């Protein structure tokens, strides 16, 4: 089942002479975990905002083409309507805090209260989200007393608790250490396996290669490629698009070692071990 369709999407910010998104077309199926990569100003954040209605409803500007989110055409529906289908997690968790709640638990409950969810069901969804993001022990803490990493996990939990069918994350691990980043990717992978469609803009290529089903490569607002991690990171021209492949891919490329029976280089530690093991033998 197709959950997201972008059809010739174009967008230009007010007062800008350049398109931030140019002729963007792709489809995402239910339960897919899609990574968005590219250099700074490639259009990653703008695309995330376009998939959740912030573009064009909040960020004004010139807009063309169509985006459908679980059957809703973004331009024809309000952000409130789209938010029932797709939730977004921003790079900076401060932008996501309500500022009106005194505990982590209350912060997660905020969106559910606005939807009028029954109290018993609300508690179940909040507990599930806190456990998934490993913040249950922080439930009585003030959100603004948390570390940056803890606050980001709270922001993600607030979206997970809403049970959206689609979650869009804009570089959610930028403030997390390696352990925290791994926890986030594992939690998001679990959601995708449960049928949630995930779109994540991210700079940590090793994580993207390991967890994503497909990768969207952006450059100057245009789609360069949309394929599996193996296909994307085996491209010879990644450097010109400002992307550094996973270290495992770079090492195997230097050694001329590819995955068995393919023209692709390994992109994960496990794939590299297997390929290098064959070479040693």
Secondary structure, 3 states (H helix, E strand, C coil): CEEEEEEEEEEEECCCCCCCEEEEEEEEECCCEEEEECCCCCCHHHHHHHCCCHHHHCCCEEEEEEEEECCEEHHHCCHHHHHCCEEEECCCHHHHCCCCCCCHHHHHHHHHHHHCCCHHHHHHHHHHHHHHCCCHHHCCCCHHHCCHHHHHHHHHHHHHCCCCCEEEEECCCCCCCHHHHHHHHHHHHHHHHCCCEEEEECCCHHHHHHHCCEEEEEECCEEEEEECHHHHHCCCCHHHHCCCCCHHHHHHHHHCCCCCCCCCCCCCHHHHHHHHHHHHC
